[in-house]
Amino acid sequence: MLMNTYARMPVRFVSGRGARLTDDAGRSYIDFLAGIAVASVGHAHPLVAAAVAEQAATLIHVSNFFSTIPQERLAGELAELTGGMYSFFCNSGAESIEAALKLARKHGRAQGRDATRIVCAEGGFHGRTFGALSATGQPSKQAPFEPLVGGFVHVPYGDAAALEDVMDDGVAAVLLEPIQGEAGVVIPPSDYLASARKLCDETGALLILDEVQTGLGRTGAWFAWEHDGVSPDVMCLAKALAGGLPIGACLSTPKAAVFAPGDHATTFGGGPVQSAAALATLEVIKAEGLVGRAHVAGARLAAMLSAAFPDAAVRGRGLLLALEFERDVAHDIVERALGAGLVLNATSPTTLRICPPLVITDEELDHGFEILKEVTGAVLSTT
Ligand SMILES: *Cc1c(COP(=O)(O)O)cnc(C)c1O
């Protein structure tokens, strides 16, 4: 028996290819969820599958007492993509946040100003472990598990003045999503991240950007912070990084990389198979031009959604989109769409999130869109 942690949809998927999934009754679906922004290169990408199979048949695990070639190569690839950031590998988004929080506290102390406070945003989501949950700005997810970790302050997202009000010498880091994913694809004002960058520079606090959901091409840029022309001191990655295998990465500028041996560790982090999968995933993103594809396909889909649903708000960037209705119809739409062959997700009773694999073809996008249009029309006319 499984613990009762998920309200599961009544479908059992058995295989996938690109942006399509197949269930145990042989029914085919268009995937507008990508396993929650994970399957960016599509399901069962042959190059990722081959890299995993080959690495699994060669070396699966040796512990981080030893270097491995896949892990070293992956750190090199990420350094190349980020202007020279150093990597710490773990196994999930929440773990990448935990690493960032510890790094920020150590960095704050190393500066000799005993800065320990972490400033986060209301509505933000950073994961379910205690540190990440304490950073998360959603009281409903936190309340059952109090007391939380101390030293976290939450300010309204997108409000630079509110951020400025809490910035002082005791702040170790500001931790933000460049676009709030779980909150329903919330985009801050265009100068918000630049203001946060400036406030961090003035106080010595680190700017940590949680790119777990937005990173690696999803928004039409390698990293969402590129849209705002700022760069972080620390960045968290996970979801799409290894094409569906569990991995997380906490990256930092060389200057902020203050960990020493013994400070932080994880048994499985950056293991050979996950690293090989990540290398193949990054290779596919480059070879298939998926960053540009996310931009083009996302703009096209956003325009189609805006035209089809004049009463709903469409927002997002690249292939991370949300459709916000005035009524509580999102869960109904998700359920009926699944029955009609489209996988979708609601981040709230009024909000649909749309984040297909970046490899989705125009034809698949059109097909998914037609199902969404039809199902939504039916729900809106009966509720
Ligand atoms: C999903 C997510 C996390 C948590 O990742 P897990 O792998 O589920 O622990 C953290 N931050 C953001 C922005 C996310 O979307």
The ligand as an SDF file (V2000), in Angstrom:
LIG
                    3D

 15 15  0  0  0  0  0  0  0  0999 V2000
    9.1980   21.6470   -8.2220 C   0  0  0  0  0  0  0  0  0  0  0  0
    9.8840   22.8070   -7.6030 C   0  0  0  0  0  0  0  0  0  0  0  0
   10.7100   22.6600   -6.4770 C   0  0  0  0  0  0  0  0  0  0  0  0
   10.8340   21.3560   -5.7380 C   0  0  0  0  0  0  0  0  0  0  0  0
   11.3920   20.3420   -6.5110 O   0  0  0  0  0  0  0  0  0  0  0  0
   11.2810   18.8170   -6.0140 P   0  0  0  0  0  0  0  0  0  0  0  0
   12.1550   18.0930   -7.0070 O   0  0  0  0  0  0  0  0  0  0  0  0
    9.8430   18.4390   -6.1090 O   0  0  0  0  0  0  0  0  0  0  0  0
   11.8010   18.7700   -4.6430 O   0  0  0  0  0  0  0  0  0  0  0  0
   11.3780   23.7710   -6.0140 C   0  0  0  0  0  0  0  0  0  0  0  0
   11.2530   24.9640   -6.6120 N   0  0  0  0  0  0  0  0  0  0  0  0
   10.4730   25.1490   -7.6970 C   0  0  0  0  0  0  0  0  0  0  0  0
   10.3700   26.4970   -8.3250 C   0  0  0  0  0  0  0  0  0  0  0  0
    9.7450   24.0740   -8.2110 C   0  0  0  0  0  0  0  0  0  0  0  0
    8.9340   24.2610   -9.2620 O   0  0  0  0  0  0  0  0  0  0  0  0
  1  2  1  0
  2  3  1  0
  2 14  2  0
  3  4  1  0
  3 10  2  0
  4  5  1  0
  5  6  1  0
  6  7  2  0
  6  8  1  0
  6  9  1  0
 10 11  1  0
 11 12  2  0
 12 13  1  0
 12 14  1  0
 14 15  1  0
M  END
$$$$
